[in-house]
Amino acid sequence: MSRIEWDSGTLSIWFTGSGRYDYYNVPKTIYERLLASRSKGTFFNGHIRDQYGS
């Protein structure tokens, strides 16, 4: 992940090599936990990837 942004429930993540993906209706707390996580990839796979529509 090269960039992570959250705005009004939309989480935007830029992946190195594949570009930007948007995930909708993501609570701000999930975004904050992602930023604070030691392994953003592990957190993403466990808490965002299959939980929110893109």
PDBQT receptor file of N, H, CA, C and O in Angstrom, charges set to zero:
ATOM      1  N   MET A   1       0.843  -1.171   0.000  1.00  0.00    +0.000 N 
ATOM      2  CA  MET A   1       0.000   0.000   0.000  1.00  0.00    +0.000 C 
ATOM      3  C   MET A   1       0.886   1.230   0.000  1.00  0.00    +0.000 C 
ATOM      4  O   MET A   1       1.779   1.388   0.832  1.00  0.00    +0.000 OA
ATOM      5  N   SER A   2       0.612   2.080  -0.945  1.00  0.00    +0.000 N 
ATOM      6  H   SER A   2      -0.113   1.952  -1.621  1.00  0.00    +0.000 HD
ATOM      7  CA  SER A   2       1.440   3.278  -1.030  1.00  0.00    +0.000 C 
ATOM      8  C   SER A   2       0.729   4.517  -0.505  1.00  0.00    +0.000 C 
ATOM      9  O   SER A   2       1.360   5.539  -0.233  1.00  0.00    +0.000 OA
ATOM     10  N   ARG A   3      -0.610   4.416  -0.362  1.00  0.00    +0.000 N 
ATOM     11  H   ARG A   3      -1.122   3.586  -0.582  1.00  0.00    +0.000 HD
ATOM     12  CA  ARG A   3      -1.377   5.567   0.124  1.00  0.00    +0.000 C 
ATOM     13  C   ARG A   3      -2.725   5.068   0.645  1.00  0.00    +0.000 C 
ATOM     14  O   ARG A   3      -3.319   4.151   0.079  1.00  0.00    +0.000 OA
ATOM     15  N   ILE A   4      -3.197   5.682   1.727  1.00  0.00    +0.000 N 
ATOM     16  H   ILE A   4      -2.714   6.427   2.187  1.00  0.00    +0.000 HD
ATOM     17  CA  ILE A   4      -4.475   5.314   2.330  1.00  0.00    +0.000 C 
ATOM     18  C   ILE A   4      -5.201   6.593   2.718  1.00  0.00    +0.000 C 
ATOM     19  O   ILE A   4      -4.637   7.460   3.385  1.00  0.00    +0.000 OA
ATOM     20  N   GLU A   5      -6.470   6.705   2.291  1.00  0.00    +0.000 N 
ATOM     21  H   GLU A   5      -6.928   6.000   1.749  1.00  0.00    +0.000 HD
ATOM     22  CA  GLU A   5      -7.282   7.873   2.643  1.00  0.00    +0.000 C 
ATOM     23  C   GLU A   5      -8.685   7.410   3.011  1.00  0.00    +0.000 C 
ATOM     24  O   GLU A   5      -9.145   6.368   2.544  1.00  0.00    +0.000 OA
ATOM     25  N   TRP A   6      -9.359   8.185   3.849  1.00  0.00    +0.000 N 
ATOM     26  H   TRP A   6      -8.985   9.031   4.228  1.00  0.00    +0.000 HD
ATOM     27  CA  TRP A   6     -10.752   7.919   4.221  1.00  0.00    +0.000 C 
ATOM     28  C   TRP A   6     -11.513   9.226   4.148  1.00  0.00    +0.000 C 
ATOM     29  O   TRP A   6     -11.039  10.249   4.643  1.00  0.00    +0.000 OA
ATOM     30  N   ASP A   7     -12.710   9.206   3.525  1.00  0.00    +0.000 N 
ATOM     31  H   ASP A   7     -13.095   8.375   3.123  1.00  0.00    +0.000 HD
ATOM     32  CA  ASP A   7     -13.548  10.398   3.451  1.00  0.00    +0.000 C 
ATOM     33  C   ASP A   7     -15.012   9.975   3.424  1.00  0.00    +0.000 C 
ATOM     34  O   ASP A   7     -15.461   9.321   2.483  1.00  0.00    +0.000 OA
ATOM     35  N   SER A   8     -15.743  10.350   4.454  1.00  0.00    +0.000 N 
ATOM     36  H   SER A   8     -15.378  10.881   5.219  1.00  0.00    +0.000 HD
ATOM     37  CA  SER A   8     -17.191  10.100   4.531  1.00  0.00    +0.000 C 
ATOM     38  C   SER A   8     -17.569   8.648   4.267  1.00  0.00    +0.000 C 
ATOM     39  O   SER A   8     -18.546   8.375   3.571  1.00  0.00    +0.000 OA
ATOM     40  N   GLY A   9     -16.806   7.728   4.814  1.00  0.00    +0.000 N 
ATOM     41  H   GLY A   9     -16.012   7.950   5.380  1.00  0.00    +0.000 HD
ATOM     42  CA  GLY A   9     -17.125   6.310   4.676  1.00  0.00    +0.000 C 
ATOM     43  C   GLY A   9     -16.465   5.601   3.523  1.00  0.00    +0.000 C 
ATOM     44  O   GLY A   9     -16.558   4.378   3.419  1.00  0.00    +0.000 OA
ATOM     45  N   THR A  10     -15.791   6.343   2.645  1.00  0.00    +0.000 N 
ATOM     46  H   THR A  10     -15.715   7.336   2.729  1.00  0.00    +0.000 HD
ATOM     47  CA  THR A  10     -15.091   5.713   1.529  1.00  0.00    +0.000 C 
ATOM     48  C   THR A  10     -13.609   5.614   1.858  1.00  0.00    +0.000 C 
ATOM     49  O   THR A  10     -12.933   6.623   2.060  1.00  0.00    +0.000 OA
ATOM     50  N   LEU A  11     -13.120   4.386   1.909  1.00  0.00    +0.000 N 
ATOM     51  H   LEU A  11     -13.669   3.566   1.745  1.00  0.00    +0.000 HD
ATOM     52  CA  LEU A  11     -11.715   4.128   2.157  1.00  0.00    +0.000 C 
ATOM     53  C   LEU A  11     -11.038   3.911   0.813  1.00  0.00    +0.000 C 
ATOM     54  O   LEU A  11     -11.408   3.001   0.071  1.00  0.00    +0.000 OA
ATOM     55  N   SER A  12     -10.056   4.734   0.495  1.00  0.00    +0.000 N 
ATOM     56  H   SER A  12      -9.755   5.473   1.097  1.00  0.00    +0.000 HD
ATOM     57  CA  SER A  12      -9.302   4.614  -0.758  1.00  0.00    +0.000 C 
ATOM     58  C   SER A  12      -7.911   4.121  -0.429  1.00  0.00    +0.000 C 
ATOM     59  O   SER A  12      -7.211   4.689   0.409  1.00  0.00    +0.000 OA
ATOM     60  N   ILE A  13      -7.521   3.047  -1.109  1.00  0.00    +0.000 N 
ATOM     61  H   ILE A  13      -8.090   2.586  -1.790  1.00  0.00    +0.000 HD
ATOM     62  CA  ILE A  13      -6.197   2.460  -0.903  1.00  0.00    +0.000 C 
ATOM     63  C   ILE A  13      -5.518   2.335  -2.255  1.00  0.00    +0.000 C 
ATOM     64  O   ILE A  13      -6.083   1.782  -3.198  1.00  0.00    +0.000 OA
ATOM     65  N   TRP A  14      -4.313   2.850  -2.339  1.00  0.00    +0.000 N 
ATOM     66  H   TRP A  14      -3.854   3.300  -1.573  1.00  0.00    +0.000 HD
ATOM     67  CA  TRP A  14      -3.494   2.718  -3.538  1.00  0.00    +0.000 C 
ATOM     68  C   TRP A  14      -2.525   1.569  -3.304  1.00  0.00    +0.000 C 
ATOM     69  O   TRP A  14      -1.712   1.607  -2.381  1.00  0.00    +0.000 OA
ATOM     70  N   PHE A  15      -2.617   0.556  -4.141  1.00  0.00    +0.000 N 
ATOM     71  H   PHE A  15      -3.278   0.525  -4.891  1.00  0.00    +0.000 HD
ATOM     72  CA  PHE A  15      -1.729  -0.597  -4.055  1.00  0.00    +0.000 C 
ATOM     73  C   PHE A  15      -0.606  -0.432  -5.070  1.00  0.00    +0.000 C 
ATOM     74  O   PHE A  15      -0.847  -0.078  -6.225  1.00  0.00    +0.000 OA
ATOM     75  N   THR A  16       0.605  -0.687  -4.637  1.00  0.00    +0.000 N 
ATOM     76  H   THR A  16       0.800  -0.974  -3.699  1.00  0.00    +0.000 HD
ATOM     77  CA  THR A  16       1.759  -0.598  -5.518  1.00  0.00    +0.000 C 
ATOM     78  C   THR A  16       1.576  -1.582  -6.666  1.00  0.00    +0.000 C 
ATOM     79  O   THR A  16       1.413  -2.782  -6.447  1.00  0.00    +0.000 OA
ATOM     80  N   GLY A  17       1.605  -1.075  -7.865  1.00  0.00    +0.000 N 
ATOM     81  H   GLY A  17       1.738  -0.100  -8.043  1.00  0.00    +0.000 HD
ATOM     82  CA  GLY A  17       1.515  -1.924  -9.040  1.00  0.00    +0.000 C 
ATOM     83  C   GLY A  17       0.109  -2.135  -9.584  1.00  0.00    +0.000 C 
ATOM     84  O   GLY A  17      -0.046  -2.474 -10.757  1.00  0.00    +0.000 OA
ATOM     85  N   SER A  18      -0.926  -1.941  -8.755  1.00  0.00    +0.000 N 
ATOM     86  H   SER A  18      -0.800  -1.665  -7.802  1.00  0.00    +0.000 HD
ATOM     87  CA  SER A  18      -2.281  -2.175  -9.276  1.00  0.00    +0.000 C 
ATOM     88  C   SER A  18      -3.216  -0.980  -9.136  1.00  0.00    +0.000 C 
ATOM     89  O   SER A  18      -4.349  -1.027  -9.616  1.00  0.00    +0.000 OA
ATOM     90  N   GLY A  19      -2.767   0.081  -8.492  1.00  0.00    +0.000 N 
ATOM     91  H   GLY A  19      -1.848   0.119  -8.102  1.00  0.00    +0.000 HD
ATOM     92  CA  GLY A  19      -3.552   1.309  -8.452  1.00  0.00    +0.000 C 
ATOM     93  C   GLY A  19      -4.519   1.434  -7.292  1.00  0.00    +0.000 C 
ATOM     94  O   GLY A  19      -4.391   0.767  -6.266  1.00  0.00    +0.000 OA
ATOM     95  N   ARG A  20      -5.489   2.309  -7.488  1.00  0.00    +0.000 N 
ATOM     96  H   ARG A  20      -5.593   2.852  -8.321  1.00  0.00    +0.000 HD
ATOM     97  CA  ARG A  20      -6.424   2.703  -6.429  1.00  0.00    +0.000 C 
ATOM     98  C   ARG A  20      -7.662   1.806  -6.400  1.00  0.00    +0.000 C 
ATOM     99  O   ARG A  20      -8.229   1.458  -7.436  1.00  0.00    +0.000 OA
ATOM    100  N   TYR A  21      -8.058   1.446  -5.185  1.00  0.00    +0.000 N 
ATOM    101  H   TYR A  21      -7.598   1.729  -4.343  1.00  0.00    +0.000 HD
ATOM    102  CA  TYR A  21      -9.307   0.729  -4.956  1.00  0.00    +0.000 C 
ATOM    103  C   TYR A  21     -10.077   1.475  -3.880  1.00  0.00    +0.000 C 
ATOM    104  O   TYR A  21      -9.495   1.936  -2.898  1.00  0.00    +0.000 OA
ATOM    105  N   ASP A  22     -11.388   1.593  -4.067  1.00  0.00    +0.000 N 
ATOM    106  H   ASP A  22     -11.861   1.219  -4.866  1.00  0.00    +0.000 HD
ATOM    107  CA  ASP A  22     -12.255   2.248  -3.097  1.00  0.00    +0.000 C 
ATOM    108  C   ASP A  22     -13.138   1.210  -2.422  1.00  0.00    +0.000 C 
ATOM    109  O   ASP A  22     -13.663   0.308  -3.076  1.00  0.00    +0.000 OA
ATOM    110  N   TYR A  23     -13.298   1.343  -1.113  1.00  0.00    +0.000 N 
ATOM    111  H   TYR A  23     -12.871   2.075  -0.582  1.00  0.00    +0.000 HD
ATOM    112  CA  TYR A  23     -14.152   0.466  -0.309  1.00  0.00    +0.000 C 
ATOM    113  C   TYR A  23     -15.170   1.363   0.376  1.00  0.00    +0.000 C 
ATOM    114  O   TYR A  23     -14.818   2.388   0.961  1.00  0.00    +0.000 OA
ATOM    115  N   TYR A  24     -16.444   0.965   0.299  1.00  0.00    +0.000 N 
ATOM    116  H   TYR A  24     -16.730   0.133  -0.175  1.00  0.00    +0.000 HD
ATOM    117  CA  TYR A  24     -17.539   1.843   0.714  1.00  0.00    +0.000 C 
ATOM    118  C   TYR A  24     -18.139   1.441   2.064  1.00  0.00    +0.000 C 
ATOM    119  O   TYR A  24     -18.117   0.273   2.452  1.00  0.00    +0.000 OA
ATOM    120  N   ASN A  25     -18.672   2.439   2.761  1.00  0.00    +0.000 N 
ATOM    121  H   ASN A  25     -18.690   3.388   2.446  1.00  0.00    +0.000 HD
ATOM    122  CA  ASN A  25     -19.322   2.261   4.064  1.00  0.00    +0.000 C 
ATOM    123  C   ASN A  25     -18.362   1.720   5.121  1.00  0.00    +0.000 C 
ATOM    124  O   ASN A  25     -18.757   0.934   5.982  1.00  0.00    +0.000 OA
ATOM    125  N   VAL A  26     -17.124   2.137   5.051  1.00  0.00    +0.000 N 
ATOM    126  H   VAL A  26     -16.803   2.775   4.351  1.00  0.00    +0.000 HD
ATOM    127  CA  VAL A  26     -16.109   1.725   6.018  1.00  0.00    +0.000 C 
ATOM    128  C   VAL A  26     -16.148   2.697   7.200  1.00  0.00    +0.000 C 
ATOM    129  O   VAL A  26     -15.973   3.901   7.012  1.00  0.00    +0.000 OA
ATOM    130  N   PRO A  27     -16.373   2.188   8.410  1.00  0.00    +0.000 N 
ATOM    131  CA  PRO A  27     -16.372   3.083   9.576  1.00  0.00    +0.000 C 
ATOM    132  C   PRO A  27     -15.003   3.726   9.784  1.00  0.00    +0.000 C 
ATOM    133  O   PRO A  27     -13.968   3.133   9.477  1.00  0.00    +0.000 OA
ATOM    134  N   LYS A  28     -15.018   4.932  10.302  1.00  0.00    +0.000 N 
ATOM    135  H   LYS A  28     -15.858   5.414  10.551  1.00  0.00    +0.000 HD
ATOM    136  CA  LYS A  28     -13.759   5.638  10.550  1.00  0.00    +0.000 C 
ATOM    137  C   LYS A  28     -12.870   4.859  11.510  1.00  0.00    +0.000 C 
ATOM    138  O   LYS A  28     -11.645   4.934  11.411  1.00  0.00    +0.000 OA
ATOM    139  N   THR A  29     -13.464   4.112  12.439  1.00  0.00    +0.000 N 
ATOM    140  H   THR A  29     -14.459   4.050  12.519  1.00  0.00    +0.000 HD
ATOM    141  CA  THR A  29     -12.663   3.329  13.389  1.00  0.00    +0.000 C 
ATOM    142  C   THR A  29     -11.838   2.258  12.682  1.00  0.00    +0.000 C 
ATOM    143  O   THR A  29     -10.720   1.963  13.104  1.00  0.00    +0.000 OA
ATOM    144  N   ILE A  30     -12.376   1.673  11.610  1.00  0.00    +0.000 N 
ATOM    145  H   ILE A  30     -13.284   1.913  11.267  1.00  0.00    +0.000 HD
ATOM    146  CA  ILE A  30     -11.621   0.670  10.839  1.00  0.00    +0.000 C 
ATOM    147  C   ILE A  30     -10.436   1.348  10.155  1.00  0.00    +0.000 C 
ATOM    148  O   ILE A  30      -9.328   0.811  10.149  1.00  0.00    +0.000 OA
ATOM    149  N   TYR A  31     -10.667   2.511   9.586  1.00  0.00    +0.000 N 
ATOM    150  H   TYR A  31     -11.567   2.947   9.591  1.00  0.00    +0.000 HD
ATOM    151  CA  TYR A  31      -9.584   3.284   8.966  1.00  0.00    +0.000 C 
ATOM    152  C   TYR A  31      -8.497   3.596   9.991  1.00  0.00    +0.000 C 
ATOM    153  O   TYR A  31      -7.311   3.420   9.711  1.00  0.00    +0.000 OA
ATOM    154  N   GLU A  32      -8.891   4.051  11.163  1.00  0.00    +0.000 N 
ATOM    155  H   GLU A  32      -9.854   4.194  11.390  1.00  0.00    +0.000 HD
ATOM    156  CA  GLU A  32      -7.916   4.384  12.212  1.00  0.00    +0.000 C 
ATOM    157  C   GLU A  32      -7.151   3.149  12.670  1.00  0.00    +0.000 C 
ATOM    158  O   GLU A  32      -5.946   3.216  12.914  1.00  0.00    +0.000 OA
ATOM    159  N   ARG A  33      -7.847   2.026  12.785  1.00  0.00    +0.000 N 
ATOM    160  H   ARG A  33      -8.826   1.971  12.587  1.00  0.00    +0.000 HD
ATOM    161  CA  ARG A  33      -7.165   0.783  13.175  1.00  0.00    +0.000 C 
ATOM    162  C   ARG A  33      -6.194   0.321  12.090  1.00  0.00    +0.000 C 
ATOM    163  O   ARG A  33      -5.122  -0.201  12.396  1.00  0.00    +0.000 OA
ATOM    164  N   LEU A  34      -6.567   0.511  10.825  1.00  0.00    +0.000 N 
ATOM    165  H   LEU A  34      -7.438   0.935  10.576  1.00  0.00    +0.000 HD
ATOM    166  CA  LEU A  34      -5.664   0.169   9.718  1.00  0.00    +0.000 C 
ATOM    167  C   LEU A  34      -4.393   0.999   9.811  1.00  0.00    +0.000 C 
ATOM    168  O   LEU A  34      -3.291   0.463   9.698  1.00  0.00    +0.000 OA
ATOM    169  N   LEU A  35      -4.538   2.302  10.017  1.00  0.00    +0.000 N 
ATOM    170  H   LEU A  35      -5.433   2.738  10.109  1.00  0.00    +0.000 HD
ATOM    171  CA  LEU A  35      -3.367   3.169  10.115  1.00  0.00    +0.000 C 
ATOM    172  C   LEU A  35      -2.474   2.791  11.287  1.00  0.00    +0.000 C 
ATOM    173  O   LEU A  35      -1.251   2.905  11.193  1.00  0.00    +0.000 OA
ATOM    174  N   ALA A  36      -3.063   2.345  12.385  1.00  0.00    +0.000 N 
ATOM    175  H   ALA A  36      -4.056   2.252  12.461  1.00  0.00    +0.000 HD
ATOM    176  CA  ALA A  36      -2.309   2.013  13.590  1.00  0.00    +0.000 C 
ATOM    177  C   ALA A  36      -1.730   0.595  13.578  1.00  0.00    +0.000 C 
ATOM    178  O   ALA A  36      -0.906   0.256  14.427  1.00  0.00    +0.000 OA
ATOM    179  N   SER A  37      -2.153  -0.221  12.632  1.00  0.00    +0.000 N 
ATOM    180  H   SER A  37      -2.823   0.055  11.943  1.00  0.00    +0.000 HD
ATOM    181  CA  SER A  37      -1.726  -1.624  12.637  1.00  0.00    +0.000 C 
ATOM    182  C   SER A  37      -0.245  -1.770  12.273  1.00  0.00    +0.000 C 
ATOM    183  O   SER A  37       0.308  -0.990  11.498  1.00  0.00    +0.000 OA
ATOM    184  N   ARG A  38       0.364  -2.782  12.853  1.00  0.00    +0.000 N 
ATOM    185  H   ARG A  38      -0.085  -3.416  13.483  1.00  0.00    +0.000 HD
ATOM    186  CA  ARG A  38       1.764  -3.089  12.526  1.00  0.00    +0.000 C 
ATOM    187  C   ARG A  38       1.902  -3.594  11.102  1.00  0.00    +0.000 C 
ATOM    188  O   ARG A  38       2.821  -3.216  10.375  1.00  0.00    +0.000 OA
ATOM    189  N   SER A  39       0.965  -4.462  10.716  1.00  0.00    +0.000 N 
ATOM    190  H   SER A  39       0.218  -4.769  11.307  1.00  0.00    +0.000 HD
ATOM    191  CA  SER A  39       0.985  -5.013   9.365  1.00  0.00    +0.000 C 
ATOM    192  C   SER A  39      -0.299  -4.597   8.653  1.00  0.00    +0.000 C 
ATOM    193  O   SER A  39      -1.359  -5.182   8.875  1.00  0.00    +0.000 OA
ATOM    194  N   LYS A  40      -0.197  -3.611   7.818  1.00  0.00    +0.000 N 
ATOM    195  H   LYS A  40       0.664  -3.136   7.637  1.00  0.00    +0.000 HD
ATOM    196  CA  LYS A  40      -1.371  -3.108   7.121  1.00  0.00    +0.000 C 
ATOM    197  C   LYS A  40      -1.954  -4.157   6.174  1.00  0.00    +0.000 C 
ATOM    198  O   LYS A  40      -3.172  -4.237   6.011  1.00  0.00    +0.000 OA
ATOM    199  N   GLY A  41      -1.106  -4.946   5.563  1.00  0.00    +0.000 N 
ATOM    200  H   GLY A  41      -0.117  -4.880   5.696  1.00  0.00    +0.000 HD
ATOM    201  CA  GLY A  41      -1.582  -6.007   4.670  1.00  0.00    +0.000 C 
ATOM    202  C   GLY A  41      -2.389  -7.054   5.411  1.00  0.00    +0.000 C 
ATOM    203  O   GLY A  41      -3.439  -7.484   4.935  1.00  0.00    +0.000 OA
ATOM    204  N   THR A  42      -1.909  -7.465   6.568  1.00  0.00    +0.000 N 
ATOM    205  H   THR A  42      -1.056  -7.116   6.955  1.00  0.00    +0.000 HD
ATOM    206  CA  THR A  42      -2.627  -8.455   7.375  1.00  0.00    +0.000 C 
ATOM    207  C   THR A  42      -3.951  -7.882   7.859  1.00  0.00    +0.000 C 
ATOM    208  O   THR A  42      -4.974  -8.564   7.809  1.00  0.00    +0.000 OA
ATOM    209  N   PHE A  43      -3.943  -6.634   8.330  1.00  0.00    +0.000 N 
ATOM    210  H   PHE A  43      -3.112  -6.080   8.371  1.00  0.00    +0.000 HD
ATOM    211  CA  PHE A  43      -5.180  -6.002   8.784  1.00  0.00    +0.000 C 
ATOM    212  C   PHE A  43      -6.158  -5.882   7.626  1.00  0.00    +0.000 C 
ATOM    213  O   PHE A  43      -7.340  -6.191   7.777  1.00  0.00    +0.000 OA
ATOM    214  N   PHE A  44      -5.679  -5.440   6.482  1.00  0.00    +0.000 N 
ATOM    215  H   PHE A  44      -4.719  -5.190   6.359  1.00  0.00    +0.000 HD
ATOM    216  CA  PHE A  44      -6.532  -5.296   5.300  1.00  0.00    +0.000 C 
ATOM    217  C   PHE A  44      -7.184  -6.630   4.941  1.00  0.00    +0.000 C 
ATOM    218  O   PHE A  44      -8.395  -6.693   4.729  1.00  0.00    +0.000 OA
ATOM    219  N   ASN A  45      -6.392  -7.686   4.873  1.00  0.00    +0.000 N 
ATOM    220  H   ASN A  45      -5.408  -7.635   5.046  1.00  0.00    +0.000 HD
ATOM    221  CA  ASN A  45      -6.925  -8.995   4.498  1.00  0.00    +0.000 C 
ATOM    222  C   ASN A  45      -7.936  -9.522   5.506  1.00  0.00    +0.000 C 
ATOM    223  O   ASN A  45      -8.905 -10.177   5.121  1.00  0.00    +0.000 OA
ATOM    224  N   GLY A  46      -7.730  -9.250   6.777  1.00  0.00    +0.000 N 
ATOM    225  H   GLY A  46      -6.943  -8.718   7.090  1.00  0.00    +0.000 HD
ATOM    226  CA  GLY A  46      -8.616  -9.777   7.805  1.00  0.00    +0.000 C 
ATOM    227  C   GLY A  46      -9.837  -8.941   8.120  1.00  0.00    +0.000 C 
ATOM    228  O   GLY A  46     -10.827  -9.462   8.633  1.00  0.00    +0.000 OA
ATOM    229  N   HIS A  47      -9.786  -7.641   7.820  1.00  0.00    +0.000 N 
ATOM    230  H   HIS A  47      -8.982  -7.217   7.404  1.00  0.00    +0.000 HD
ATOM    231  CA  HIS A  47     -10.859  -6.753   8.273  1.00  0.00    +0.000 C 
ATOM    232  C   HIS A  47     -11.513  -5.901   7.188  1.00  0.00    +0.000 C 
ATOM    233  O   HIS A  47     -12.547  -5.283   7.441  1.00  0.00    +0.000 OA
ATOM    234  N   ILE A  48     -10.939  -5.854   5.994  1.00  0.00    +0.000 N 
ATOM    235  H   ILE A  48     -10.098  -6.356   5.789  1.00  0.00    +0.000 HD
ATOM    236  CA  ILE A  48     -11.486  -4.960   4.964  1.00  0.00    +0.000 C 
ATOM    237  C   ILE A  48     -11.786  -5.707   3.670  1.00  0.00    +0.000 C 
ATOM    238  O   ILE A  48     -12.882  -5.586   3.123  1.00  0.00    +0.000 OA
ATOM    239  N   ARG A  49     -10.839  -6.464   3.186  1.00  0.00    +0.000 N 
ATOM    240  H   ARG A  49      -9.948  -6.562   3.630  1.00  0.00    +0.000 HD
ATOM    241  CA  ARG A  49     -10.876  -7.049   1.842  1.00  0.00    +0.000 C 
ATOM    242  C   ARG A  49     -12.228  -7.657   1.458  1.00  0.00    +0.000 C 
ATOM    243  O   ARG A  49     -12.790  -7.283   0.429  1.00  0.00    +0.000 OA
ATOM    244  N   ASP A  50     -12.751  -8.567   2.242  1.00  0.00    +0.000 N 
ATOM    245  H   ASP A  50     -12.294  -8.871   3.078  1.00  0.00    +0.000 HD
ATOM    246  CA  ASP A  50     -14.014  -9.233   1.893  1.00  0.00    +0.000 C 
ATOM    247  C   ASP A  50     -15.198  -8.718   2.704  1.00  0.00    +0.000 C 
ATOM    248  O   ASP A  50     -16.281  -9.303   2.664  1.00  0.00    +0.000 OA
ATOM    249  N   GLN A  51     -14.998  -7.626   3.439  1.00  0.00    +0.000 N 
ATOM    250  H   GLN A  51     -14.118  -7.151   3.472  1.00  0.00    +0.000 HD
ATOM    251  CA  GLN A  51     -16.045  -7.087   4.302  1.00  0.00    +0.000 C 
ATOM    252  C   GLN A  51     -16.783  -5.899   3.704  1.00  0.00    +0.000 C 
ATOM    253  O   GLN A  51     -17.936  -5.645   4.050  1.00  0.00    +0.000 OA
ATOM    254  N   TYR A  52     -16.131  -5.179   2.817  1.00  0.00    +0.000 N 
ATOM    255  H   TYR A  52     -15.194  -5.385   2.536  1.00  0.00    +0.000 HD
ATOM    256  CA  TYR A  52     -16.711  -3.952   2.266  1.00  0.00    +0.000 C 
ATOM    257  C   TYR A  52     -16.649  -3.985   0.751  1.00  0.00    +0.000 C 
ATOM    258  O   TYR A  52     -15.668  -4.452   0.172  1.00  0.00    +0.000 OA
ATOM    259  N   GLY A  53     -17.705  -3.488   0.106  1.00  0.00    +0.000 N 
ATOM    260  H   GLY A  53     -18.502  -3.109   0.577  1.00  0.00    +0.000 HD
ATOM    261  CA  GLY A  53     -17.766  -3.476  -1.359  1.00  0.00    +0.000 C 
ATOM    262  C   GLY A  53     -16.753  -2.525  -1.954  1.00  0.00    +0.000 C 
ATOM    263  O   GLY A  53     -16.460  -1.470  -1.391  1.00  0.00    +0.000 OA
ATOM    264  N   SER A  54     -16.233  -2.904  -3.076  1.00  0.00    +0.000 N 
ATOM    265  H   SER A  54     -16.471  -3.761  -3.533  1.00  0.00    +0.000 HD
ATOM    266  CA  SER A  54     -15.281  -2.029  -3.758  1.00  0.00    +0.000 C 
ATOM    267  C   SER A  54     -15.785  -1.705  -5.152  1.00  0.00    +0.000 C 
ATOM    268  O   SER A  54     -15.124  -0.978  -5.894  1.00  0.00    +0.000 OA
TER     269      SER A  54
